[in-house]
Amino acid sequence: MKYLMIILSMVFTLNANAGLITTGSDQTSYNNGDIVTFDVWVNALNPDLDNLFFDLSFDDTQLSFIDNSWFDSDEVFDFFAFGDAFLLAPTTVAVETFFLNGITDVVGTSFKLGELQFTALGNLTNPRLDFALLVDAQNIYGETIEPQVLPEPSTLALFSLMSLLFFTRRSNNH
């Protein structure tokens, strides 16, 4: 029983930043030399977050990053926040966003952050741009904070499961 509790508690605490950043391309297929545009979305953003720094990875045999190709979404631009992206390594783009504090009051906690552009290096189907690493998330005082609002369903599920096990075990003893 102890081992079951340990395993369950580990499962419910793994990967707190999963789903923070998601991306999607504007088409499913491209020809050599086409511009590939990826939308970058942030999900369940902590309302106290002001600056967010993260890395995205891509296959450099399929895509070539276009310098100065970051475009803020309308929501970010209208809020007077801004972002930028630059090539950090041959397969990694670093994205920096600033002055996001309070944006969740206007657009909610999940919204399009911006878009990036690449050049297709061949005929491509379903190119990918993946969230690689959360570098830092800061509040307006420059303190590192959790970038996401941590959902409670895992805690509720764990409590429900524990209650069920307790009552099942108790009824078996009587």
C-alpha positions as CSV (number, residue, x, y, z in Angstrom):
1,M,0.0,0.0,0.0
2,K,2.9,2.4,0.8
3,Y,4.4,1.7,-2.6
4,L,1.1,2.5,-4.3
5,M,0.9,5.8,-2.4
6,I,4.5,6.8,-3.4
7,I,3.9,5.9,-7.0
8,L,0.7,7.9,-7.2
9,S,2.1,10.9,-5.5
10,M,5.0,10.9,-8.0
11,V,2.7,10.6,-11.0
12,F,0.6,13.6,-9.9
13,T,3.6,15.9,-9.4
14,L,5.5,15.2,-12.7
15,N,6.1,17.8,-15.3
16,A,4.5,21.0,-13.9
17,N,5.3,22.9,-17.1
18,A,3.8,20.5,-19.6
19,G,1.7,22.3,-22.1
20,L,2.9,25.8,-21.2
21,I,3.9,26.5,-24.8
22,T,2.3,24.9,-27.8
23,T,2.9,25.6,-31.5
24,G,1.2,24.9,-34.8
25,S,2.1,25.6,-38.4
26,D,-0.2,27.6,-40.8
27,Q,-0.3,24.7,-43.3
28,T,0.3,21.0,-43.3
29,S,2.6,20.8,-46.4
30,Y,5.3,23.1,-47.9
31,N,7.5,23.1,-51.0
32,N,11.2,23.9,-50.9
33,G,11.8,27.6,-50.2
34,D,8.3,28.2,-48.8
35,I,7.9,30.4,-45.7
36,V,6.7,28.3,-42.8
37,T,4.8,30.2,-40.1
38,F,4.4,28.8,-36.6
39,D,1.9,30.2,-34.2
40,V,3.2,30.2,-30.6
41,W,0.6,29.8,-27.8
42,V,0.9,30.1,-24.1
43,N,-1.5,28.1,-21.9
44,A,-2.6,28.5,-18.3
45,L,-0.3,31.5,-17.8
46,N,0.2,32.6,-14.2
47,P,-1.4,36.1,-13.9
48,D,1.6,37.4,-11.9
49,L,4.0,36.6,-14.7
50,D,5.7,39.6,-16.4
51,N,8.6,38.2,-18.4
52,L,8.9,34.8,-19.9
53,F,12.0,33.2,-21.5
54,F,11.9,29.8,-23.3
55,D,13.5,27.8,-26.0
56,L,11.9,26.1,-29.0
57,S,13.6,23.3,-31.0
58,F,13.3,22.4,-34.7
59,D,14.9,20.1,-37.2
60,D,17.6,22.1,-39.0
61,T,17.6,19.7,-42.0
62,Q,14.0,20.7,-42.7
63,L,13.8,24.3,-41.5
64,S,16.0,27.4,-41.5
65,F,15.1,30.2,-39.0
66,I,14.5,33.6,-40.5
67,D,16.2,36.3,-38.4
68,N,13.9,39.1,-37.1
69,S,10.8,37.0,-37.9
70,W,9.0,37.1,-34.5
71,F,5.7,38.9,-34.7
72,D,3.7,39.6,-31.5
73,S,0.1,38.5,-31.6
74,D,-2.5,41.3,-31.7
75,E,-3.4,40.6,-28.1
76,V,0.2,41.0,-27.0
77,F,0.8,44.1,-29.2
78,D,-2.4,45.8,-28.1
79,F,-1.4,45.3,-24.5
80,F,1.9,47.1,-25.1
81,A,3.9,43.9,-24.3
82,F,6.4,42.6,-26.7
83,G,8.6,39.7,-27.6
84,D,11.7,38.7,-29.6
85,A,13.3,35.6,-30.9
86,F,16.8,34.7,-32.0
87,L,18.8,31.7,-33.1
88,L,20.5,30.3,-29.9
89,A,22.0,27.1,-31.5
90,P,21.6,25.4,-34.9
91,T,18.4,23.7,-33.7
92,T,17.2,26.1,-31.0
93,V,15.3,29.4,-31.1
94,A,15.2,31.4,-27.9
95,V,12.1,33.5,-27.3
96,E,11.9,36.3,-24.8
97,T,8.6,38.1,-23.9
98,F,8.3,41.2,-21.7
99,F,5.6,43.3,-19.8
100,L,3.0,40.5,-19.8
101,N,1.9,41.4,-16.2
102,G,-1.9,41.9,-16.2
103,I,-2.5,40.6,-19.7
104,T,-4.5,37.6,-18.3
105,D,-7.1,40.1,-17.0
106,V,-7.7,41.2,-20.6
107,V,-7.3,38.0,-22.7
108,G,-7.5,35.2,-20.2
109,T,-4.7,32.8,-19.2
110,S,-4.3,31.0,-22.6
111,F,-3.7,33.0,-25.8
112,K,-1.5,33.4,-28.9
113,L,1.8,34.9,-27.9
114,G,3.2,35.5,-31.4
115,E,4.5,33.8,-34.5
116,L,7.8,32.7,-35.9
117,Q,8.9,32.2,-39.5
118,F,11.2,29.6,-41.1
119,T,12.2,28.7,-44.7
120,A,11.4,25.2,-45.8
121,L,14.6,23.4,-46.9
122,G,12.7,20.8,-48.9
123,N,9.2,19.5,-49.5
124,L,7.8,19.1,-46.0
125,T,4.7,17.6,-44.5
126,N,3.7,18.6,-40.9
127,P,6.8,20.4,-39.8
128,R,7.3,20.7,-36.0
129,L,8.5,23.4,-33.6
130,D,8.7,22.0,-30.1
131,F,8.8,23.5,-26.6
132,A,12.3,22.6,-25.5
133,L,13.1,24.4,-22.3
134,L,11.7,26.9,-19.9
135,V,14.6,29.3,-19.2
136,D,12.9,31.7,-16.7
137,A,9.6,33.2,-15.7
138,Q,9.6,36.4,-13.6
139,N,7.1,38.6,-11.9
140,I,7.3,42.4,-12.1
141,Y,10.0,42.4,-9.4
142,G,12.3,40.2,-11.4
143,E,11.7,37.2,-9.0
144,T,11.5,33.7,-10.5
145,I,7.9,32.3,-10.3
146,E,6.0,29.4,-11.6
147,P,4.9,30.2,-15.2
148,Q,1.6,28.4,-15.1
149,V,-1.4,28.3,-12.9
150,L,-1.2,24.8,-11.4
151,P,-4.4,23.0,-11.9
152,E,-6.1,21.4,-8.9
153,P,-7.7,18.3,-10.6
154,S,-4.7,16.1,-9.9
155,T,-5.0,16.9,-6.2
156,L,-8.7,16.3,-6.3
157,A,-8.2,13.0,-8.1
158,L,-5.6,11.9,-5.6
159,F,-7.9,12.8,-2.7
160,S,-10.8,10.9,-4.3
161,L,-8.7,7.9,-4.9
162,M,-7.3,7.9,-1.4
163,S,-10.8,8.2,0.0
164,L,-12.0,5.3,-2.2
165,L,-9.1,3.1,-1.0
166,F,-9.8,4.0,2.6
167,F,-13.5,3.1,2.5
168,T,-12.9,0.0,0.5
169,R,-10.3,-1.2,3.0
170,R,-12.5,-0.3,5.9
171,S,-15.5,-2.2,4.5
172,N,-13.3,-5.3,3.9
173,N,-12.3,-5.3,7.5
174,H,-15.9,-5.3,8.8
